[in-house]
Amino acid sequence: MLGDAISAGELSQIHDYVRGLGIEGEVAVEQVSSWGSARTIITNPEWDRRYWEAEQAEKQRLAAAAGALRGELELLQLQSRAFERSSEAVHGAAAVAAARFGCSDVGLIGAAAGAASEALHLAELAELAGERLPHPFLSKRAVFEAGHWPLGALGARYYVF
């Protein structure tokens, strides 16, 4: 759950995500314990764009692979259904988690819900392309499912709420 200590298994999933994206070098994982700290991390202009760029490249690769396996129309239909099933639930979960901390920042709640929705979408795409753990998108989804929010990297640190 947000703010709870990151378990050894969750830490392993975070490292699987980072390694799976091909990020070179040792990356320390640092836990963030408040919504205010999460806001500071996600709005920092010095965020490490390598993660986003690697995710976008992998997303394109998976879309091509899944499209080849299932056909473009079926892929679009499957992804649309998955998104519809998850979007309201994810936003509700983010709002409840924020309320536990006394956070009512609609923009920050939306950012958390958007990040979770994107992680679910990317994991679904990985599965539709035939990928399995420790694929980075499946590892990232597992971190969200454990109740944590992977925020991103600044320098050699990867932050998780």
PyMOL commands that set and color helices and strands:
alter all, ss='L'
color gray80, all
select helices_A, chain A and resi 8-20+35-42+49-70+72-100+106-128+136-145
alter helices_A, ss='H'
color red, helices_A
select strands_A, chain A and resi 28-31+150-154+157-160
alter strands_A, ss='S'
color yellow, strands_A
deselect
rebuild
show_as cartoon
